[in-house]
């Protein structure tokens, strides 16, 4: 069994484009995988433990991801992964899951935006400016081949300043900062919310103009849109079927069906809500890719070399 740390994964220098490619493959092949419902243990103050198993038969892999949230911890969201060889039951690796969660989430969000945004979308707004927002914008930038991106940020503490500093070398990304969230939403074509906790909706649904795509990465803050938006998309229906208004959705589809349908289209006037919150099949897919990369690297390092 290998113990694979955050530093070891980070040192592989996996690019945003690679993350997008892996996430796309995992979404496309979702129906080839086994994805049971996750189990959740919740405490007061928005503390939780989520256990998420899945099996990837065509990759001979089984894995379990454990996600926990403690508001006073840094980072507040943390994940660990166990990766097994499915055919033998051998434990291959105990892995840091924080890097995987951050980049998988960003890649899935970027694919969602690229696929579901209107053809006239020009303005991308972010609420919650931590690592998930950063990875989303990095992956979106990779998907768009570094075309001009107009990005709006909701100011919170000094996070917007740090966010802009992180992307200072990206000359194609242009930032505008808002202190009024309603005003920002009114001017948005795509809204990406990466906040991990809120006890209320972020804005009245009438604020969102025709054609708007809303991507609540952690599902928080947009429940009032469930009954009024034209279409809803998700990673897995089983993971959202217990949402309060699920049985009243006008339309709901899984992203795997969208990516496997070459004829998919959307009307530019439709308001769309995407609950693509990430599922463990995607995490275990990433874990297997990383495990293989590290194993290959060790093989190269251990090969005897004579001159």
SVG drawing of the C-alpha trace seen along z (x, -y; Angstrom):
<svg xmlns="http://www.w3.org/2000/svg" viewBox="-44 -47 73 58">
<polyline fill="none" stroke="black" stroke-width="0.4" points="0.0,0.0 1.2,-3.5 0.6,-6.6 0.2,-9.4 0.4,-12.9 -0.9,-16.2 2.7,-17.3 3.4,-14.2 0.2,-14.8 0.9,-18.5 4.5,-17.7 3.2,-15.8 2.3,-19.2 -1.0,-18.0 -2.4,-20.7 -5.9,-22.2 -6.4,-20.7 -5.5,-17.2 -8.0,-17.7 -10.7,-18.7 -9.9,-15.6 -10.1,-13.3 -13.4,-14.8 -14.9,-14.6 -14.0,-10.9 -15.5,-10.2 -18.7,-12.0 -19.0,-10.3 -18.5,-6.8 -20.6,-7.4 -23.1,-4.7 -20.3,-2.1 -19.5,-2.7 -21.2,-1.6 -22.3,-4.6 -24.2,-3.9 -25.7,-6.9 -23.4,-8.6 -24.0,-8.5 -23.8,-11.7 -23.3,-12.3 -24.1,-15.9 -23.5,-18.0 -24.3,-21.5 -22.5,-24.5 -22.4,-22.9 -20.0,-20.2 -20.3,-16.9 -18.7,-13.7 -19.7,-12.3 -18.7,-8.7 -18.8,-8.1 -18.0,-4.7 -17.8,-3.8 -16.5,-1.1 -15.0,-1.5 -15.1,2.1 -13.4,1.2 -10.5,-0.3 -10.3,2.5 -10.8,0.0 -12.9,-0.4 -12.6,-3.4 -14.0,-5.3 -13.8,-9.0 -14.4,-10.6 -15.2,-14.3 -15.4,-16.3 -16.2,-20.0 -15.1,-21.8 -15.6,-25.6 -12.7,-26.5 -10.2,-24.2 -8.0,-25.3 -9.0,-24.1 -12.5,-23.8 -13.3,-21.1 -10.9,-18.1 -11.0,-14.7 -9.2,-11.4 -9.4,-8.5 -8.8,-4.7 -8.1,-3.1 -8.4,0.7 -7.7,3.1 -11.3,4.3 -10.4,7.8 -8.3,8.8 -9.5,6.4 -5.9,5.3 -5.6,1.8 -3.4,-0.1 -3.2,-3.5 -4.3,-5.8 -4.4,-9.2 -4.9,-12.8 -8.3,-13.7 -8.1,-17.5 -6.1,-18.1 -8.4,-15.7 -11.6,-17.3 -10.5,-20.8 -9.4,-20.1 -12.1,-17.6 -14.7,-20.0 -13.2,-22.9 -12.9,-20.7 -16.5,-19.5 -17.8,-23.0 -15.8,-24.3 -17.2,-21.5 -20.7,-22.4 -20.2,-26.0 -18.7,-25.3 -21.5,-22.9 -24.6,-24.7 -23.9,-28.4 -25.8,-30.3 -24.2,-31.0 -24.1,-34.7 -22.5,-34.3 -19.7,-36.8 -19.8,-37.6 -18.9,-35.1 -19.6,-35.9 -18.1,-34.2 -19.3,-34.1 -17.0,-32.4 -13.4,-32.9 -11.5,-30.0 -9.6,-27.2 -12.7,-25.8 -13.3,-29.1 -9.7,-29.3 -9.6,-25.8 -12.9,-26.4 -11.5,-29.6 -8.2,-27.9 -10.0,-25.0 -12.5,-27.3 -9.5,-29.3 -7.9,-26.0 -11.2,-25.0 -11.5,-28.3 -8.0,-28.3 -7.2,-31.5 -9.8,-33.7 -10.9,-36.9 -12.9,-36.3 -14.9,-39.0 -15.0,-37.9 -17.1,-39.5 -16.3,-39.0 -18.4,-39.5 -16.2,-41.3 -15.8,-39.5 -13.1,-40.5 -9.9,-40.5 -10.6,-37.4 -11.3,-39.3 -7.9,-41.0 -6.1,-37.7 -8.1,-36.2 -7.2,-38.9 -3.5,-38.7 -3.6,-34.9 -4.6,-35.6 -2.5,-38.7 -0.3,-36.9 -3.4,-36.0 -3.7,-39.0 -6.9,-37.6 -8.9,-37.6 -10.5,-40.9 -12.0,-41.5 -14.8,-43.7 -15.5,-43.8 -19.0,-44.2 -20.1,-44.9 -23.8,-44.5 -24.6,-40.9 -27.9,-41.7 -26.3,-44.2 -23.7,-41.7 -26.2,-38.9 -28.3,-41.3 -25.2,-41.7 -24.3,-38.0 -24.5,-35.4 -23.0,-32.6 -23.0,-32.6 -20.7,-30.2 -21.2,-30.0 -18.5,-28.2 -19.7,-29.1 -19.8,-26.0 -22.5,-27.2 -25.5,-29.6 -28.8,-29.5 -30.6,-31.7 -31.0,-32.2 -28.6,-34.7 -31.0,-36.6 -34.6,-36.7 -35.0,-34.5 -36.4,-37.4 -32.9,-39.0 -31.6,-36.4 -32.1,-37.4 -33.1,-35.1 -30.3,-32.8 -28.6,-32.8 -26.7,-29.6 -26.3,-29.2 -23.8,-26.7 -24.1,-26.3 -21.0,-24.1 -22.0,-23.2 -25.8,-23.4 -26.3,-26.3 -28.2,-29.5 -30.3,-29.0 -33.2,-26.7 -35.7,-29.4 -34.7,-28.8 -35.7,-25.1 -39.3,-25.8 -38.8,-28.7 -35.8,-27.9 -36.5,-26.1 -34.1,-23.2 -32.0,-21.5 -28.9,-19.4 -27.0,-17.2 -24.2,-14.6 -26.5,-11.9 -30.2,-12.0 -29.8,-9.7 -27.8,-12.3 -30.4,-15.1 -33.7,-13.2 -34.1,-14.1 -33.9,-17.8 -37.0,-19.6 -38.5,-20.4 -37.1,-17.5 -40.6,-16.2 -41.6,-19.6 -38.7,-20.3 -39.8,-21.3 -37.0,-19.3 -34.0,-17.4 -31.2,-15.6 -27.8,-14.0 -24.6,-15.5 -23.5,-12.1 -26.6,-12.0 -25.7,-15.5 -22.1,-14.7 -23.1,-11.5 -25.7,-13.2 -24.1,-15.0 -27.4,-16.6 -27.8,-18.4 -28.7,-22.0 -30.2,-24.7 -32.3,-27.7 -30.5,-30.9 -33.5,-32.3 -33.6,-29.4 -32.5,-29.8 -30.6,-26.8 -29.6,-25.5 -26.7,-23.0 -26.4,-20.9 -23.2,-19.2 -21.8,-18.8 -19.3,-16.1 -19.7,-12.4 -17.2,-9.8 -16.8,-8.0 -15.0,-11.2 -12.8,-11.3 -11.8,-7.6 -11.2,-8.1 -8.8,-10.9 -7.2,-8.8 -6.6,-5.9 -4.9,-8.2 -2.7,-9.8 -1.8,-6.4 -0.8,-5.2 1.3,-8.3 3.1,-7.9 3.7,-4.2 5.1,-5.0 7.4,-7.6 8.6,-5.1 9.3,-2.6 11.4,-5.0 13.3,-6.1 14.0,-2.5 15.2,-1.3 19.0,-0.6 21.0,-2.8 24.6,-2.1 27.0,-4.1"/>
</svg>
